[in-house]
Amino acid sequence: MLRTRRTGNGRVLFTLSGRIETPDDIKQLQELVAAETSRQRLILDLRDVTLVNQDAVNFLRGCEGDGIKLENCPLHIRRWIDQAKD
């Protein structure tokens, strides 16, 4: 189960927790990101994300490519994203 929380204050921060593993999880994140029309910096805080699959890694890699910052990314997820870049 994926949970999100949005906060502002000069930036848009989505705090994610749980698992990102189903097509619905990824679709939910895509919709959240697409709905942000402000020019504020967009950040995904992944501190409490426990499990991802390859589709989630591809999505997160694409977010970084689009200038979205991944904050507090667990080491195992960071390594997987970095491997996907190569």
C-alpha positions as CSV (number, residue, x, y, z in Angstrom):
1,M,0.0,0.0,0.0
2,L,1.3,3.4,-1.0
3,R,0.5,6.5,1.0
4,T,1.4,10.1,0.0
5,R,1.3,13.4,1.8
6,R,1.8,16.8,0.2
7,T,3.3,19.8,2.0
8,G,4.4,23.2,0.7
9,N,6.4,26.1,2.0
10,G,8.4,27.3,-1.0
11,R,8.6,23.8,-2.4
12,V,6.2,20.9,-3.1
13,L,7.2,17.9,-1.1
14,F,5.5,14.6,-1.4
15,T,6.3,12.2,1.4
16,L,5.8,8.6,0.3
17,S,5.5,5.6,2.5
18,G,4.9,1.9,2.0
19,R,5.2,0.0,-1.3
20,I,5.4,1.2,-4.8
21,E,4.7,-2.0,-6.7
22,T,1.4,-2.0,-8.5
23,P,0.4,-0.2,-11.7
24,D,-2.1,1.8,-9.7
25,D,0.7,3.0,-7.3
26,I,2.7,4.3,-10.3
27,K,-0.4,5.8,-11.9
28,Q,-1.2,7.6,-8.7
29,L,2.3,9.1,-8.5
30,Q,2.2,10.1,-12.2
31,E,-1.0,11.9,-11.6
32,L,0.3,13.7,-8.5
33,V,3.4,14.9,-10.4
34,A,1.4,15.9,-13.5
35,A,-1.1,17.9,-11.4
36,E,1.7,20.1,-10.0
37,T,1.6,23.2,-12.2
38,S,3.4,25.6,-9.8
39,R,7.0,26.5,-10.5
40,Q,8.1,25.4,-7.1
41,R,10.7,22.7,-6.8
42,L,9.1,19.2,-6.6
43,I,10.6,16.7,-4.2
44,L,9.7,13.1,-3.5
45,D,10.7,12.0,0.1
46,L,11.3,8.2,-0.1
47,R,12.4,7.7,3.5
48,D,9.5,5.4,4.4
49,V,9.3,3.5,1.1
50,T,9.9,-0.2,1.9
51,L,9.5,-2.0,-1.5
52,V,9.6,-1.1,-5.2
53,N,9.5,-3.0,-8.4
54,Q,11.2,-2.4,-11.7
55,D,8.4,-0.2,-13.0
56,A,8.7,2.0,-9.9
57,V,12.5,2.2,-10.4
58,N,11.9,3.3,-14.0
59,F,9.4,5.9,-12.8
60,L,11.7,7.3,-10.2
61,R,14.6,7.4,-12.6
62,G,12.4,9.3,-15.0
63,C,11.5,11.7,-12.2
64,E,15.1,12.5,-11.6
65,G,15.6,13.0,-15.3
66,D,12.8,15.6,-15.2
67,G,14.4,17.5,-12.4
68,I,12.4,16.1,-9.5
69,K,14.6,15.5,-6.4
70,L,14.5,12.2,-4.7
71,E,15.1,12.9,-1.0
72,N,16.0,10.3,1.7
73,C,16.1,7.5,-0.9
74,P,16.8,4.2,0.8
75,L,20.2,2.8,-0.3
76,H,18.8,-0.4,-1.9
77,I,16.5,1.7,-4.0
78,R,19.2,4.3,-4.9
79,R,21.5,1.5,-6.1
80,W,18.7,0.0,-8.2
81,I,18.0,3.4,-9.8
82,D,21.7,4.0,-10.5
83,Q,22.0,0.5,-12.1
84,A,19.0,1.3,-14.3
85,K,20.8,4.4,-15.5
86,D,23.8,2.4,-16.8
